[in-house]
Amino acid sequence: MKKSSNKQLLMNKTGDEIQVALVEEGRLVELIIERPESRRSIGDIYLGRVHKVVEGLKAAFVDIGQKSDGFLHFSDVGTTNEDYRALIEDDDDDENGGVDDGDADDAPQDFRNGDEPAVGATVKQAARSGSKKPSADEQERAEKRQSYTQLIAAKLKPNDSILVQVIKEPISSKGSRLTSDITIAGRFMVLLPFGGGQVAVSRRVIARKERSRLKKLVRSILPEGFGAIIRTVAEDQEETLLKQDLEKLLAKWTQIEEKLQDAAPPQLIFKEDTIISSVLRDSLTSDVTEIVANSPLIHKETLNYIQWAAPEMVKNVTFYQGKLPLFEGYGIAKDVESIFSRKVWLKSGGYIIIEHTEAMVVVDVNSGRYAAKREQEENSLKTNLEAAREVVRQLRLRDIGGIIVVDFIDMLDQKNAKKVYDSMKTELRNDRAKSNILPMSDFGIMQITRERIRPSLMQRMGDQCPACGGSGVVQARFTTINQIERWLRKYALQNSMKFQQLDLYISPTVVEPLQNSDMKTELKWFLQHLLFVQVKPDESLRSDDFRFYSRKNNKDITAEYGDI
C-alpha cells in the first residue's frame, strides 16, 4: 500500500466506466464515477422552451429535452438585461467588486449557490434569527426584489425560447435546476458572457495587492460586456496563462453563438468538458503530488491539460502498469466497496449507521465494542470526535446532499459537545460543497445541510432492490398467502361456474410455507371453493406479488378480482 501525506488523483478506466478518486492521507475522500448512460450534465447549456410559468412558485418550467421539465426559479433568471438590472443593481464598490464575495472554487459549476445572496435575503435572515426588524435599506431591497419577481413573471411566456444552463442535475422525479445566468468555467477564471464588465476575485486570494493585480489584469483583457470570476489557482500566475485561459473560454462562447443561429428548442447547445478535464480543472492544486492513470488515452489527455495549465506538475503524472488493479495497488479498493454499506466501522471499535430516507439522511453514532478504561464521558467524546471526521468523509465520498441529521452518543458536558461541533466545522472546511451546520442539541442531535447538485453516488450507481422496493423490509410470506386466499374467496363468490381451472404464479419463497402446511394447499382450496388451482413458482415475482391465470384461455385475471 502506498501512503502519502498529500493528495493523489487516481484515474481508473474499466470498460466504459471511468472512476476518478481523490485520496488524502492514504484514504479515499472523493469518488467520481461516469458511465455512458449517466454522464454529468452540470454546466451543459440548452436552448429551452418555456412550458409554463407559475408565479406562485416564482418559477418557470422549461423543456430542455430531458424526461422532466427543468426548474427555473425567478432568482436564477439572468439579471444582466438592462430592464432587469435597473431594478436591483447596487453601486459597484471596487473593494468588493460586485460579486467579489463569491468563491468560484467551492463549486465552479454553480458559484452562485450560496455566494451571492439574493436581494432581500438579509430580510429573511433577520426574521429567522429573531433580530431587530429590517432597516429601511433592507426593506427597500426587498421591495426591489418583489418588483423584479413581477417583472420576470411578465417577461417569461409559455413557448418562449430561452438560453439556460444546468446547475443541478435531475434528482428522483425532479427535473434539472436551471439558470439563465450563463457561465463557462475555465482553469483560472469563470467567464460571464452577460457579466456587464463585473470582475470578482475568489475570497481565498487573501493578499490585497494580488487581488488588485488580478482584477486590473483581467479587466484589461476582457471584451466589453463580459464579466469574470477569478479563481484561487490564478494567484501569482503569469499574464500569458490567464490570457490563454480567457481565449479558450471566449472561443467556446463563439461556438455557442454560432450554434444558436440555427438552433430550435429544445436543443443541447454546449456540453461541459470531459470528466477528466473537469476534475483536473477543479481539483488540481499545488498539494496534489501524484496523478495516476491506467488508460493510455486518459494519461495522454491528462498530460496535455497539465502541460498547459501547470507545466511544473508534469513530473507528477504517471501511467500505471502495476500487476494489481489501480485501486487495489493504492489500497483504496475496500473504501470504494464500502460506499454501498450502511455500516461504517471506526478505528476505536465504534461504528456509524447511514440511512437514506425520502426527506433526509440520518446518521447514527454507536460506541460498539469500544470500552477503554476511562470514564464514560471521555469514551463518548473520543468516539464522537472520530465519528465527526468519518461522517464528513462519508458525505464527501458518497456525495450526499440535502438535510443530514447526526445522532451522536449522549454527553453530559456542554464543552465536549462544542468540541465535537468545532471538529465537524473544521472537517467541513475541506469540503468543496457548501454546507451549513447547527450546534449539537441537548438530545445529542446535530443538523447539517450540504449543497446537492446531483443525486448521491449511491442513487446514481445503485439499483432499487427488486424484493423490497427500496424499503429494506419485505412483506411477510403469510401476509401474501392471506391475500391470495381473500382473492380466491372473492373469485368464487362472483363466479357461478364451479370446477374452473386456475394457475397461480408466486415467488418460490412463498411456495415453501404452502408446501409445509398440514393439508395439501390445492386440495384445501378445492374443498373450500370448488376450484382447481395449480401453484407454480415464478422467480421474477416478488414475495408480495402473485398472478392468477385462467387455464382455459391463459389470460391474466388477477386485476379483475383484486384483493379485498
N, C-alpha and C positions, 0 to 999 in steps of 0.2 A: 504494500500500500504506500502511495506517495502522499506526503503531507506537506502543507505549505502554510506559512503564517499569513500569506497574502491571498489574492484571488486567482482562480483559474476559470477559463471558459472552455468547456468540453463540448465539441460538436459531433454528435453521433448520428450517422445515417444508416438505417436498416430498411431495405426495400424502398418503399415510397415514403416512409416516415422519417422525419428529421427531429432529433431531440437536442436541445441546447441546454446545458447545465451550467449554472454559476455555483462554484464551490468556494467557500470561505473557511479557513482554518481546517481544511480537510473534510468539511461536511457540506452536503448539498443544501443550498438555501433557496434556489430558484430553478424551476424546470419549465422550459417552453417546448411544447410538442406541436408539430404541424403535420397534418395528413392532407392528401389531395382533396378529400371530402370535407375538411374542416379548416380551410385556410383562414388566416386572420383577416378581418375586414376593417379594423381600426385605421382611420386615415384615408380610406377609399372615398373618392369624390364621385357623386352621381348627379345627373340631370334628372330630377324627380318631377312628379306631377302631384300637386296638392289634391288630396282626395276629399278631405273635409276639414273645416275649421271649427273648433269647439271653444268658444270664448270663455265658457265656464271653467274649462281646464287650463285656459291660457295656452293653448297648444293647437297645432295643426297636425294632421296625419298625412304623410307623404308617401306615395307609391314610388319605390325605387327598384322595383323588380324582384324583391325578396318575398318570402311566403307571407309575411305580415307587413303592414304599412309601418314606415318609420315614424318616430315620435319627435316632432319639432316644437319644443317649448318656445314661447314668445321671447324668453330671455336669451335664447340661442339664435334668434333671428339677427342677421347682420346689422350692426349698428353704425356702419360706416357710410351709408347713404345719407345725403345731406339732410333730407327731411326727417330722418330718424335722429341723426346726431344733434340736430339743433335743439332737441328736447332734453337731452341728457348729458351733453358734453360739459365737462368741467375744465377749468383753466389747467393748462399743461405745465406743471411745476417741473423744471429741469432736474431738480434733485430726485424727484420720484419718477419722472419720465413716463407719465401716463399710467401704463400698466407695469411699472417698474417693480412693484411688489411681487409680481408673478415669478414663479420659478419654473422654467421650461424643462428642467432636468428631472423633476419628480415624475412627470407624466408628459413627455414631449408630444404625444399624440393628442392630448387633451389638457393643455396647460391652463385652460380657462377654469377647469374644475377646482374650485376652492382657492384660486389665486387672486382673482379679481372679483370682489363681492358685487353682486348685482345692486343697482341703485335701489336704495330703500332697505337693503339688508340690515343696516345698522338699527333701523327702527324695530325690526323683528327681534334682533339680538337683545335690544334694550328691554323689550317686553318679556322675553324669556328669562332674562336674568333678574327681573324684578327691580331694575334700577329706575331712576327718575324718568319722567316722560320725555319723549324725544325733543330735541332742540328745534328751533324754528328752521334751521338749515336742514336737519334730518327730515323734518316734515315736508319741506319744500322738495327734497329729493324724492320722497315717497309719492308726492303728487305728480312729479315729473314722470315717475315710473308708471303710474296709473294712466297718464295721458299717452305714454309710449305704448302701453299694452293695447289701449283702444285704437291707436293709430295702426298698429301692426294687424290687429283683427280686421280693420277696414281694408288694409292693403292686400292681405292674403285672401285669395278667392279660389274656390274649387276649380280644378282643371288648369290652374296657373302652372307654368313651368318654373322651377326654382333649382338653383345650384346648391347642393347640400353635401356635407361631409359626415361620415360615421365617427362618432366619438365614444359610443358604447355599442358593443355587439348585441345581437338578439339574445335574450335570456328567457328560457321556457317559451311561453306563448307571446311574450312581449317582443315587439319589433325593435329595430336599431334605434338608438338615441342619436339624433341628428343636430347639426348646426349649420347655419349658412355663413358663419364667420370662418371662411376657408383659411387653413394654414397648411404649409408644406414644410415638414421637418427636415433639417439638414444636420450635418455633423456639428457645426459651430453655431448655427442660428436657426431660428424658425421664421420662415418668410410669411408675412401677412399681405397677401395681394391687395386687400382693401384696407390696409392699415393707416392710410392717410398721413404717412410720414412719421408715425409714432415709433420710437425705438426704446426698447426696455432691456435691462440687464438682469440676469439671474441674481437673486439676493445672496447666493452663495459666493459671488465675487465680492469680497468684503472691502478690499483696498479702494479708497475713493479715487485715487489717481488712475488706477487701472480701469475702473468703471467709466471715468470721464474719457479716457483714451479710446476705449471700445465704442462708446457712443458716438464720439466725433468721427471715428474711422468709418463706422457703418453708415452714418448719416451722409458722409461724403461720397459713398459709392452706391447708395440706394437710389433707384429710379424714383421719380416723382410719383406720389400716390401710394407707394408701397410702404409697409412697415416691417419691423423685425423684432424678434426677441433674441437676445444674445445669450447663448448657453454657457454654463460653467466651464466647459472644456475649452472655450475660446480664450480663457485667461492666459495672458502672456504669449499668445500665438502671433505669428507674423502676419503682416497685411496681405501678403500673397496668398496664404492659405484661406483667409477669410474671403478674399475676392473670388477665389476658385469655388468655394462653397456657395457663395451667392450666385455666381454664374450658373452653376448646376441647378440651383433652385429656380432661377429665372427661366432657364431652358425648359424645365418641367412645366412651369406656368404657361409658357408659349405653346407647348404641345397641347395643354388643356384648352387654351383659347381656340386653337386651330380645330380641335376635335368638336368643340361646341358649335362651330358654324354649321355643321351638317347633322347635328345630333337631334334625336327625337326622344322625349321622355317615355318611359323610364329607361335610362341607359347609364352604364358604368363609363365614366369619363377618365378616371385616373386610378390606377392600382398602386397601393403602397409598395415600398421596396420589399425584396425577398426577406424571409425570416432571418437569414444570415446578416444581410446588410442592416436590417432594423436592430438586431441585437448588438451588433458592433457599434452602431451609431449611438445607442442608448446606454450600453454597459461598458464601453471601452474607456477605462480611466487609468491613471498612472499606476495604481496599485494592482492592476491585472498583470501578473508575472508570467502567465503561461496561457497560450491559446492553442488548443489541440483539435485536429480534425481527423476523422478516419476515412474521409472520402476525398479522392483527388480533386473533384470538381469544387467541393466546399473549401478545400485547402487553397486552391487557386483563387477562388472568389475572395477569401479572407486576406490572402497576400495582396491582391490588387487593391482592396479597400485600405488596408493598413499602410501600404506604400505611399498612398496619397494622404491619408488622414493623420497618421502617426508613424512616419518612417523610422523613428528611433525604436519602435517596438517590433520591427520586423523580425528581430532575433528571437522574440518570444513565441513566434509561430512555428509549430512543428506538425509533421504528418505522422499520425500514429500507425505503427506497424507491429505492435505487440501481439503475442500469441493469444492472450485473453481478449475478450470484447473490451471496448474502450472503458465503459463504466465499471466493469469488473477490475480492470487494471488500475483504476484510480480509486477503488474501494468505495464506490457510491451506489453500487447496484442494489444493495439492500435498502438504501434510502429511497430509491426510486420505487421499489416494490411496496414500501410502507405507505405510499400515498393513498392506497385504497384500503388501508387498515383503519378501523375505528379506534383501536387501542395503540397508544404510543408509549413505550417504556422510557422512564427516566433513569439516569445513571445511579441515582440513590436507591432504586428499587421501587419508587413510586411510579405512577403512570397517569396519563390523561386519556379521557374518552372524548372523541369528537363526533357529535351527532348533527346531521343536517335535517332541518325542518323546512316547511314551506316559507316561514317568515324570517328565520334566523338560523345561525349556527350556535350550538350550545356545547361548551367545553367543560368537562367535569374533572377536577384535580383530585387524585386519591393518593394516600401515603403508601398503599400497598404493603409490602413486607418490610418497609424501612422502619426500623425501631432502634435507633442508636441510643447509647447510654447517656441521654441528655433529658432535659425537661421537655415536656410535650410541646410547649410554645416554641422552643428552639428547633425541634424536629419539624414542626409545621412551617416555620419561617423558611428553613432550608429547602424543604420540598416545594413550597410556593415560589421561591425565587428561581429555583431550577425550572419549575413549570412555566413561569412567566417567559423565560428565554425560549423554551421549547414551543410554547404557544405561538409566539411571533414567528419563529422559524417555520412552523407548520402553516401559518396564514400565508406567508410568502411562497412556500413550496407548493401548496395546493391552490394558490391564487384565490383565496376565499375573500369575498367582499360582502358588503351589506352590514347587517347587525350581528355582532358576535357577543355572546354572554359567557363569561368565565366564572365558574363556581369554584372558588379556592377553598382550601382547608381553613376552618374557622380559627381565628387568632384573637386573643383577648386584648393584646397591647396595640393601641392605635398607631404607635410608632412603627411597629412591624408591618402593619397594613400599608403605611406610607412608603416603607422600603420596597414593598412589592410593587406598588403603584409607580414609584420612581424608576424601578428596574424595567417595568413594562414600557414606560415612556422612552427610556434610553434605547431599548431594543428597537422600538418602532422608528427611531430616527434613521436607522439604516435601511428602512423600507422605502422604496421609490413611490409606492402607492400612498396616497394621502389618507390619514386616519385621525379620528378624534377618540379620546379616552376619558372616562369618568373615574374618580377615585372609588376605592372599594367601599361598598355599603356595609352597614352593621351586620348584614347576613353573609358577608364574605363574597358578594357578587360584584364583578367588575364588568362594565359595559363598554364596548368598543364599536365604532363604525369605521369600516375600511372601504376605500374607494373601489367600486366594482365597474370595470369597463368591458368585461367579458365573462361568460359563465366560468365557474371554477373548473380546475383541471379535472376534478372528479366527475363533474357534469359533462364535460366535453369528451373525456376518454372512457367513460363508463357507460354501460347499458343498464336500463332498469331491469331488475330481477323479474323474469317471467313468472316465477312461482308466487311471489308476494306483492308484485306491482310496486315495489319500492318501499313498502311499509316496514319490512323486516319481520313481519308476522304473517303466517298463512292460516287460512280458515281450518278449523278442526275437521278431520275427516268425517266424524259422526254428524257434524252440522250439515255437511254436504249430503250424507245419506238421508238425513231428515228432510232436506229439501227435495230429494228425489222421491221419497215416499209421499210427500204432500202433492207433488206433481202427478203421481200415479192416481191418487185419490180423486183429484180434480178431473183427470182424463176419464176415469171410469164413470164418474157422475155425469159427465157431459156426453158420453157415447153409449147409445143403447145397444150397439153391437158388441157381443161378447166374443171371447176367444180370439181376439186380434193378436197379431204377432209384431212385437217391437224389438228393436236393437238399442241397447243402452251403451253409449261410449263414455267411459270415465277414465280418470287418471289411474295408473297402476297402483298408486299409493292408497287409493280409495277401494280398489278391488280387494286388497288384503283383509280389512276388517269384515267385508261382506262374506268372504270365504270362510272366515273363522267363527261365524255365527252358529248357534245350536242347530237351526234348521236351514237347509239349503235355501238361499235367498230367492232363486227363481221359483221354487215350489211355494214358498211363503207368499210371494206376490200373486201367484196364480190362485191360491186359496182365498186370498183377500179380495182380489179384483177381477178374477177370471181372465187374466191377460197372460200371454206367453211372452216373457221378457228374457232376452239373452244378453248377458253382461259381456262387454268386450273392452279390454284395456286399450287406451289411446295415449301414448306418451306426449302427444302435442297439447293435451289438455292440462290445465292447472288443477290443483286439488279442490278448488272451489267451483269447478265448472263441470257440466255434463251435457250430453246431447242425446235426444231420443229420435230414432228414425223409424218410420213405418216400413216394415219389411215388404209390404205389398208393392209399393212404388219407390222405395228407397228415398223417401222425402223427409227432410228435417222438420219435425213437428214440434220442436222444443218451445219455440216462441209462441205458438198458437195456444198453448196451455201453460202459460207462465206460472211461476211459483205463487202460492197463495199464503 
